[in-house]
Amino acid sequence: MSSAKYIKSLDGVRAIAALLVLVFHFSQYAIFQSDWGKILQKIGYLGQTGVSLFFVLSGFLITRILFDQLHSPHYWKNFIIRRSLRIFPLYYLYLTCEYFIVPFLTNTPSPDISLQWYYWFYLQDFATTFHWPSAGPKHFWSLAVEEHFYLIWPFIVLYYKITKIIQPIIAVLIISAVVRFLLAYFGYQTYFFTLARMDEIALGALLAWMERKQLLSFFQGKPFFAALLIIAGLSVILWGLFSSDGLLILQVFKYNLISILYFLMIGKVITLDKQHWLSKILCSPFFNYTGKISYGLYVYQATAVIWGLTHGYAEKPLLFLGSLIFFCYLIATISYYLFEQPILKLKDRFTYSSLPQ
């Protein structure tokens, strides 16, 4: 099959993922007085599934890049350098600000290096899962999961190639379920650990494999709609009604439901014609721009939440939400054009022979 094409509508999907997480963080801290407000708050908690959407989307995009570059003489070097230029600068800038610049400006103590180092080496998801003493931006756990994927998956794709990649994909799906069971059984959270969430990224890789094998017709037939209705129904029932009950089986399989749901949705999006109403929405200027600055939106969300809380907006939900959106978009925009974009231009020195994203 020829090189993978750029799918503009996926920028809109990335935007939705970032906005879902923003809604989740808002719902965590907003204080609602009315019963309707509390219902909306509970619905807002579903925004945490935006991370699952990020994972499935990343698995798809990164795997199709790796498929395209299997025979490139600079397969590993170009991939890791381009990913590093995209991820590391903003990540380490934020850590530097949180650990050193902000404490200096506010005359407050900086966390001891023994509490910081997990974040400097992308091990915060280990620390959070196993309750090791640490201090840093809690929402960065998902960035650690993705970084571990970036380090391991290129070797797996190179070894198994396109023809046999389904084997490690299935293995990851099984391993993640087993790890979640063990974590839940021994009283640990299943939300943060790399091996407990890697199956969501593997589902994205499965979608890339289906695209390469020309199997995307599944997303255009009746079986797709039947699967979508079943998974969506189960997700609403199990996640929406029983997620707070601490059921072991739910802790093991609820991420499967959500990630399969997003797998189906992304699969449908990439098969849509450009003239389809959903494609037009996802490719609209708002979603396109939000997708462009989505990394910054995710990184700076905690700062926006703290800013809103310090100004006493928690008891004023609409004002709180508006301030979060305004602050996040403002700082993410400034960050993108003044800091991220000049660094991203360096990626042109390490171009792929063809680039899906």
N, C-alpha and C positions, 0 to 999 in steps of 0.2 A: 504494500500500500504506500502511497506517496506521503510526503511529509505532512504532519498535522497542521491544520490551518488555525489561524487566530480566531477565537470565538468571542466577539465583543460583548455579547450578552452575559458572559461569565463575570465581567466587571460588575455588572448589576447584582449578580449573585453574591459576589464578595462584599458589595455594599450592604446587602441585606444582612449578611452574617455580622458585620460590624455594628449595624443598627440594632440587631437583636441583643447583642451583648450590652450595648448602651442601655437599652430598655431594662435588661436584667439588673444592671448596677443601680439604675434609678429605682427599680422596685424594691431592691434590698434596703434602701435607706429612706425612701419617702414615707411619711407618716400620713395615713389616710384616716379620716374620721367617720365617713359614711360607709354603709354596708356595700354600696355599689363600688366605692373606691377600693375597698378591701378585695372585692371580687376581681377588679381590674388589676390590682396588685398581684394577686395570685396568678392571673393569666400572664402578667409581666415576667413572672419567674421562669416561664418557658423560654425567655430570652437567653437563658444559659445554654440552650441547645445551639445557639449561634456558633459556639466553639466546635460542635460536631459538624456543622455546615462548613466551617473553615477547614476542618480536617479532611472531610471527603473531597472538597474542592482542591485542596493542596495535593492530595494523593493522585487525583486525576491529572492536574496540570503538570506536576513534576514528573510523573511516570511517562506521560506522552512526550515530554522533552527528552527524557532518557531514552525512550524507544527511538526517537528521531536521531539521536546522537551515538547510537551503539557502535557505529563504524567510524566515528570521528577520531582522528589521531590525538585530539585533546579532550577526550570524553570526560575524564575526571577533573582535570585542571580547570577547564572552562566552567563546568558546572559549579564546582565548589567556590571558585572566585566570584562568579556572578551572584550566587546565593549569599556569599559573605558580604559583598558590597551592598546587597539589599537589606540584609538583616542586622549585621553587627553594628554599623555606625550609630543608628538610632537607638538600638538596644543599650549599647555601652554609654551613649550620651545620657540616656535617662538614668542609668545606674549612677553615673558620676554626679549628676545633679542631685539625686536623692540622697546619696551617701556623703557627699562632700560640699557641694555648692549651697544647697538649701540649708544644711546645718550651720554653715559658715555665715550665711546671710541672716539667719534667724537666731544665731547664738545658742544653738541647741546641740547636744552631743550627737555625734555620728555613731551608728552601731559598730560594735567591735568587729574586727576583720574576721573573727571566728564565726560570726553570724552572717557575714556578707558573702563569703567565698563560694557558697553554693550557687549564688546568682551569677557570679563572675564566670563560673564554669558550667552553666546550664544544668545544674543538679538540684534546682529548687523543687522540682516535682518529687524527688526522692525525700528531701527534707520535710516537705509538707505531708506526704503520705505516712512516713514513719515517725513523725513528731520529733525530728531532730531540731534543736534550737537554731533558729535562723531569723533573719530580718531582711525584708525587701518587698518589692511590689508583688503582692500575692497573685495578681492576674497573669504574671509572667510564667506561670507553670506551663501554660499551653505552648509558649514559645520554646520551652525546653523540650517538650514532646516533639514538636516539629523539627527542631534542630537534630535530635537523635535520629529522626527519620531521614533527614538530609545526609547524615553521616553514613548510615547503614544501607539505605535502599539502592544507591547507585551501584554498590558492589553486587547486591543480589540480582539486579536487572542485568548487569554485565555477565554474571555467571550463568543465569538461567535463560537469558535471551527472551524474546517474545513468545517463542513456542512452548516454553515450559514454566513461564512466570506464574501460571495459575497454581502451581504447587506451593511456592512460598506464600502466596496470597491466602490459600486455604489454611496453611499452617498458622499464619498470623491470626486469622479469624478464630481458630481453635485455641491457640495459646492465650489470647486476650480474654476469652470467656473463662478459661481455667484460672488465670491470674486474678480476675475479678472475684471468682468464687472463693479463692484462698484468702484474698484480702478481706472480703466481707465476713468470711467464716471466723477469721482471727481478730475481727473488730477494727479493721482499718478502712478508711474511705477508699472507694473505688474510682473516684472522680479524677484524681490528679496524676496517677502513676503512668509512665510511658507505656509499659507493656499491657496496662489495662485499657488503654485508649487507642493503641496502634491499629486495631481492627477497623476503625473508622477511616483511617488513612488507606488501609488496604482495600477497602471498598471503592475508594476513588481510583486506586490502581486497577482494580477489576474493571471499572468503567473505561479506563484508558485501553485495557486489553480488548474489551468488547468493541471499542471504536476501531482498533487496529485490525481486528478479525471481521469487521463489517457485520457485527451482530446487533447494531443499534435499532434494527427494525422492531425489536421487542418493545421499545418505548413508543411505538406507534400503533400497537394493536390492542385488542380487548384484554389479553392477559395482563398487560401493564396497568390498565385502569382497575382491574379486579385486585391486583396486588397493592396498588396505591390505596384503595378504599379499605382493604383489610388491615394494612400496616398503620394507616392513619387512625382507624378506629381503635386498634389495640393500643396505639400510642396515647390517645386521649384517655382511654379507660385506665390503663396501667400507670402511665406517667402522671396524668392529671389527677387521678383519684387516690392512688395508693403510693405515690412516691415518698410520702412522709412517714409511711408505716414501717420502714426499715426491713421489709421482707427480703430474705436472702435471694430468692429467685429473681426478684425485681432488680436488685442491685447487680445481678449478673447479666441480665438480658435487656434492661431498659435502654442502654446505649445502642444495642443492636437494632432495636426498633426505630429509634430516632435516626441513626445513621443510614439504615436501609431506606427510610422515608426520604432523606435528603439525597441518597443515591438515586432513587427513582425520579425525584424532582430534577436533579441536575441532568440525568439521562434524557429526560423529556426536553429540557431547555436546549441542549446541544443538538437536538433533532428538529427543532422548530425552524420554519422558514423565516427569513428576515422580516417579512411583511406580517407575520403573526402579531396579534395585539400584545402578547406577553413579551415577545422579542423587542418590540418597539418601546415598551415600558422599561425593560432592563437596559436598553441601549440609550435611553433618554439622557440628556445632559446632567440631570441631578444624580442618577444612579452611576453614570459614567464617572463623574467627578468624585462622588463618594467612594467608589471603588478605587480610584487613583490614590486617594489619601487614607484608605482604610487602615493601613498599618499604623499610621500616626493616630488615627481615631482610637484604635485599640490600645496603643501604648499610653496615650495621655488620658484615658478615661478615669483612672484612679485620681489623677491630679484634679480633673474637673469635678469629681464627686467631693473631694476634700474641700475644694474651693466653695462649692455650694453649701456644704454642711457648716463651714466656718462662718458663712453669711446668714445662717439660720433659715435656709430655704426648705429644710426637710418637712416642716409642717405646712408648707405651701406647695403642694405637688406640681401644679401647673408652672409656677415660677421656677421650681427646682428643675423640672424637665427642660424648660426653655433655656435656663442658664447652662445646663449640661450640654445641650445641643450647640448653643452659641459658643461656649468656651471650647468644646472639643473641636468644632469645625475651625474656629479661629486659630488655635494653637497648632492643629494638624496642618492647616494651610500654610502657616508661616514656616513650620518645620519642613514641609515638603519642598517649598520653593527656595528657601534660604539654606537649607542643610542637606536634605535627602537628594534632591534633583541634581545638584552639582556632583555629588558622589556617584549617582546612578549613571551619569554620562561616562564614567570610567568603564562601565560594562561594555561599551562599544569596542574596547581593545580586546575583548574576549568573546567575540561574537560566535554564535553557532552557525553552522552551514544553513540552517533554517530554524526559525524560532517561533514556537507556538504561542508564546506569551511575552 
